[in-house]
């Protein structure tokens, strides 16, 4: 029997013009870390001093730095919304990421994240290793399996080429109905075996397909079993500002209390 979830380690935030001022009470369900998807996307920066144009309104970084759900920050670097374009411009994104990583912020940065997402259908993914080796540590990337290659094959593939000091956030695929959480757990377990438990964390998709297109926030009834499947592992909700409103936090909090867990 799988252990109950031990609350949330963190939330992910994907900055965009429409969601530039993240607010929530995710700390009430345990979140202490904020994973910021990127600080530059499509050649627009969310910070000053990057040498490229900035977005129309910058985030209130001093305020975010004081939030209890952002006591520690894993800072995303440079990416593109379009995955194909990101993968085709690794050198450019790597160089910009090096600059971004050196910029001062009021945030308590405990790691960095390179936001070019990886899956085994990307034949040139091993070329990413040279880019990653130029970026600061601790460093993280994210992995998904769109083709359902399988847990052990994905884990072995990463073991072959991923630098051994780079950690992995595994996107569980539950929100897009790519797989059930119990199958996602097989991926996580395989990666832990091949890469080591300290290098593997879980991105829990806190959304579901919406009738008519797009996505909606998952309900607590949908999300609690998903979270419970991963037990005491370090899990991060994708993403807090878009899909985890205060009402859902209250419902999850009640669910954790019922299970005898506290943040």
ZIURLIN-V61546 format. One line per field, one symbol per residue. ss: DSSP state (H for helix, E for strand, - for the rest). psi: psi as a letter, one per 30 degrees, with the letter a starting at -180 (. if undefined). burial: b if it has 16 or more other ideal C-beta (glycine too) atoms within 10 Angstrom, else e. A space follows every 10 residues. Layout:
# ZIURLIN-V61546
ss = ???
psi = ???
burial = ???
This chain:
# ZIURLIN-V61546
ss = ---------E EEE--E--E- -----HHHH- --EEEE---E E--EE----- ---E------ HHHHH--HHH -EEEEE-EE- --HHHHHH-H HHHHHHHHHH HH------EE EEE----E-- ----HHHHHH HH------EE EEE------- HHHHHHHHHH H----EEEEE E--------- HHHHHHHHHH HHHHH-HHHE EEEEE-EEE- ----EEE--H HHHHHHHHH- ----EEEE-H HHH--HHHHH HHHHHHHH-- ---
psi = kkllkhakel lkkjklefif ikkahfffgf kfkkjkelfk khgkkgllgf gllllekkli eeeeffkfgh ekkjjkbkak ejeeeeffhe eeeeeeeeee ffkklflikg llkjhjkklf fjfgefffee eefflllkkl llklifghel eeeeeeeeee fkkfgklkjk jfgeeghell eeeeeeeeee eeeefkefgk lkjjjhllkk kflallklle eeeeeeefef bgljkkkkle fegileeeee eeeeeeeefg kk.
burial = eeebbbbbbb bbbbbbeeee ebebbbbbbb bbbbbbbbbb beeebbbeeb eeeebeeebe beebbebebb bbbbbbbbbb eeeeebbebb eebbebbebb beeebebebe bbbbbbbbbb ebeebeebee bbeebeeebb bbbbbeeeee beebbebbee ebeeebbbbb bbbbbeebbe bebbbebbbb bbebbeeebb bbbbbbbbee eeeeeebbeb eebbebbbbb eebbbbbbbb bbbbeeebbe bbbebbeebe bee
